[in-house]
Amino acid sequence: MANEEINLKDFYFLVRKKIRLILTLVFVATVASAIYSFCLPKIYRSTTSILSLGNNGNMNGNMALQLQGMPLIAGLGGGGSSSKILVILGSRTFFENLIVHYDLLKIFFKNDFDFTKQKWKKGKPPSMEVAIDVVRGMIEIAETKKAGIINITSTDKNPEFTKQIIDDIIMELRSFIAEKALSNAKKYRIFLEQQLMLRKKEFLDAGKDLSQFYQQNKISPFSGSLDVSINVDENNPADESTGSSNDAMKSNLTENIADLTQKKNTLDQLLKNGGMIHDIPQQVYLDYVNQKRVILSNLVNMLSQQYEMAKMDEARDDVSFEVIDTPRVPETRFKPQRRKIVTTAFFISLLMSLSYVFIRDYFDKMQNGKKS
């Protein structure tokens, strides 16, 4: 205990003896840090938060149970929308499109561009690799602990530009997703939508034809006849849409649709140019028209089921987002934090000067002990 008191007293007297040196070192370091902090350029920061939208957890239990038996939507409910957005935001193609679409080369390398003559002073613009590195250097993209929320932060000397670059990123992200979003599921949904509209129209037209037939003819299996043209192509009874349907999805429903479409097209071909059958009884022709309507009705029902399932499958693969916090022009600088720099320099210089004094005193005593 006595040794500790002696050591503390020695330290106290040593600090008191070297107080001028300590204060000088601390003062110089603090003033230098203050001058350095004031020489640093002001850096501003703008931030936005986006929420990736998907069907994660959006289906209740009953809905999920009902969908388990549907073969076309197996695995529905998978997530990964935020991961896909992060992959897009980190891709080289995205940054290339961003730079080209918003002409960022002139902004980032304005000292190398002659705005009066609208040409580069060095004859050619900087390489795309350099431009991408510059953009990535001012952008920070991170996913928060809350799944699906992505923060995009930009820093720059110009406060207006920090907001502008984030606005450009948001618009380019929307454009990029819209351009790349035509997935197989979406293509198939569009195909089914077109086919469904076409078959509904044909079904309604068949009903109109049947109504007109009833109005214009007296139906009898013994009297009255019609002339009906036939042209059945045995080798290609279905149109291209049927082939596309078989290629798009291989499932029981699709096979039924293709079969019904083939029967419907076969009946259609009977009324197109070709050989003519004379004196067809009206009752026989009526049975033919009714058969066509039944086929069209079944076809419309199956296409409707397929269309609803295609929409669900498309929703699973859909990538979209919503902006939660819109970016704003920062009013205060983000860096440099001058007070923090000066305070840190003060304490570090104080500790270093005290350490210097103690170490120097220790070596002085060691040398004096050797001499004696």
N, C-alpha and C positions, 0 to 999 in steps of 0.2 A: 504493500500500500504506500509505503514511504517512497519507494522507487517511482511509482506511478505519479505521486504528487510532485516529485522532483522533475520527472520528465515533462509533466504538464506545465510546470513553472518554466522549465527550459524552453519549451515550445512558445510559451507566452512571451518570454523575454526575446526569443529569437524573432518572432513576428513583429514585436514592437521595435526591435532593432532594425529590421529590414522593411519596415512599413512603407517607406518611401519607394523602395524598389517594387514592392508588391503593388502599391497604388499606381505607380507609373505604368507597369505592365498591364494592369487591368484597364487603366484609362486609355492607353494606346490601342489595346485590342477592341475595347468597346467603341471608341470613336471610329476605328477602321471598319468595324462591322456596320456601324451606322452609315458611314459614307458608302460602303459597298451596297447596302440595302437600298439606298436612295439612287444609286446608279443602275440598279436592275430595272428592266422595263416592266411596266404594269401588265399583268396577265389577268384576263377575265375568263370566267367560266359560265357556261350555260348548260342546263341539264333537262332532259325529258325522260319520262317513264312510259313505257308501252306495255300493254297487257296482251299476251298471245291468247287468241281465242281458239278453242277447240271443243270437242265434245267429251272431254275428260270428266267423268262423273256427272254428266248432264242427263243420263238416262236413269230413271228410277228402277227399282228392282223388278217390278211387274213388267215394265217395258223390256228389260233385258231378258227376262224369262220367255217372253213372247217371241223374241228375235232369235232365240237359240236354235230353233228348228229351221231357220231360213239359211240355206246353203250359201247364198250370195253375200251374206253379211257376216260371215264367221269372223270373229276377231274384232267386231265393231266395238269401239270405245277405247282403242289404243291412243295414247297421248303422243307427246313429242313435238307439239307445235312450236313451243318456245325453243327447243333444240334446233328445229329446222330454221327458225328465224336467226338464231345465233350463227348457224352455218352460213346462211346467206350473207349476213353482215360481215362475216370474216373472210368471204371469198374474194379472190382477186377480180373476178368478172364484175362483181357488184361495184367495187371501187373504180374500175375502168369506166363502167357506165356512168357512175356518179361524176367523174371528172369530165367525161366527154359531154354529157347532157347539160351540165351546168357551167361548162367552160371554165373550170377551176384552174387550169394551167396559167391563164393570164392573171388570176388573182394571187396565186401562190408565188408566181415568179414575175411579179409586176416590174421589178427592176430590170429584167431582161427583155421586156416587151415594150415596143414603141407604140403607145396608144394613138399618137398623132398619125403615123403612117400605117398603123395596124399590121405590123410585122415584127418578127423577132430580131433583136439586135445582133444576135450571134448567127443568124441565118436559119436556124432550126430550133424547134421547141425542145425543152428538156425531155428526157426519156420518160416513158410511162412508169417504169419501175421507180424512178426517183420521185415522181409525182405521187405514186401510191404510198411510198414511205413517208412523204410529207403529210399526207392526209391521215394516215394511220397514227402518225406521231401526235396529232392534235385531237384524236378521237379515242375515247375509252368506252368500251362496251362490256357490260357485266350483268349477269343474272343475279337477282337478289335471292335471299333465302326463301322467300315466298315464291313458290314455283309459278312460272308464267310471267313474272314481272321482270322486264329488262330495262336497265338504265343506260342511256346514251349521253355521254358528257363530252363537250368540246371546250378547248382552251385556246385562246389566241390574244394577241395584243389589241385587236379591234373588238370591242364589245358587241357591235352590231353583227359582225361576221360570225361570232360564236353561235348566235341564234340562227343566222342564215344557213350555216352549214348543217345544223341539225334539221331545219325545215327541209333542206335539200335531201338529206338522208331519208327522212320520213317519206317524202314524195317518191324518191327513187325506189324505196323499199316497196311501196304500194305498186308502183309500175312494174318492178321486177317480179313480184308475186303474181300480178295479173298476167304477165307475159308467160311465165313458166307454169302457171296453174292449170293449163290444159292437160291434165293427167288422163290416163286411160279411163278412170272412173268417170271423169267429166265428159270425155268424148262419148262414152257409151251412154251416159245420161242424155246428152244432146241428141244422139242417134235415136234413142227410144222416144224422146219427146217429139221428134219429127214424125216418126212412124205412128205414134199414138194419135197425133193430130190428123194425119192422113187417113188412118183407118176409121176414126170417128166420123170424118167427113164422108167416107165411102159408105159407112153404115147408115148414116142419115139419108144419104142420096138413095140408097137401096130402099129405104122406107118410103121415100117420095115416089120412086118408081112403082113400088107395089101399090101405093094409094091411087096413082093415076091409072094403073092397070085395072083395078077394081072399078073405077069410075067409067072407064071407056069400054069394058068388055063384060059380057054376060058369061060367067064361068059355067062350062058344061063339059063332061068327059066324052060326050057323043057328038056335039055340034060345036062349030067354031074351031078355027085353026090359025096357026102363025107360021111364018117363014123365019127360021133362025139360022144365022151364019155360024160356022164353027171353024176354029183354027187352033188346034192343040199341038204344041211343040213338046213331043215326048222327051226330048233330050234336055230341055231347059225350061221346065214348067214354072220356075220361080224367078223373080227379078233380082237385081243386084242387092236390094235391101235385105233379102232373105239370106244371101250369102254372107253379107256383112254381119247379120245377126248371129249366124252360126259361128263366125270367127270371133265375134266380140265376147260371147259368153257360152260356155259349154255346160249347160245345166238342163235339168228336166223341163223347166219352164220354157227355156229357149228352144228346145227341140219341139215342144208342143206348138210354140209360136211359128216355127219354121214349117211344121206340118200343116197347120191351118192356113198359113200364107200360101203354101203351095196349092192347097185345094181351092182357095179363093182365086188365085191367079189362073188356075185351070178353068174355073167357071168364067172368069173374065174373058179368057181367050175364045170361049165359045161364041161371044158376041162380036168379036173383031173380024177383020177381013179374012176371008177364006171360003171354004166350001159352004154351000147353003143347003140346009135341010128344010124341005117344004112340008106344009100341012102338019105341023106339030100341034097336038091338041092343047087348048088353052090350059087345061088342068095340069098337064105335064109341065108346061112352061111356068105355071104358078108354083108347082112343087120345086122347080129349079130356082126360082127367085127366093122362095122361102129358105131353101137350103143355103143359098148364098148369104142371106141375112143371119142365119144361125152361125155360120162360119165366121162372119164378120163380128158378131156379138161375142163369140168365144175369144176371137183374136183381140178385140178391144179389152176384154177383161184381163187376159193374160198380159197384154202389154202394160196395162195399168199397174198390175202387181209388180211386174219387172221394173217399171219406171219408179215406183215408190222405193223399192229396194236399191235401185241404182242411186237415188238421191241420198239414201243413208250411207251407202258406200262412198259416195263423193264427199259427204260431210266428214267422214273419218279421215280422208286424205287432205282435207282443206287446210290451208295455212292462211291465217288472218290475224290481225291485231287491232287494238284500239289504243289511241293515245290518251294516257291518264293525265299527265302534267304537260301542258304545252310549253315549249321553250320560250324564254323571255330574254330580253336584252338585259344583261347584268348591270346593276347600278354601282356596285362596289367591286374593287379588284379582288381577285382570288389569290394572286401572288404579286409581289413578294409580301410576306407578313413581317413587316419591318420590326414591329415591337418584339415579336418572337425571336427574330434574328439577333437583335441587340441584347435581349435578356439572356438568350442562350450563350452568346459570346461573352457576356459579363461573367456568368457563373463558370464557364469553362476556363476563361482566362484567370479567374480567381483561384480555381483549383490547381491549374497548371503553375501559376506563380508561387503558390504555397508549396507545391511539390518541389519546385525548383529550389526554393530557399532551404527546405528541409534536406534535400539530397545534397545540395552544395555544402551545407553545414556539416552533414555526416562525413563527406569526403575530406573536408578541411580537418575535422577532428582525427580522422584516420591518418592523414599525413602528419599532423602534429604529434600523434602518438608514436609514429615511426621515427621521427627526428629525435624525440626525447629518448 
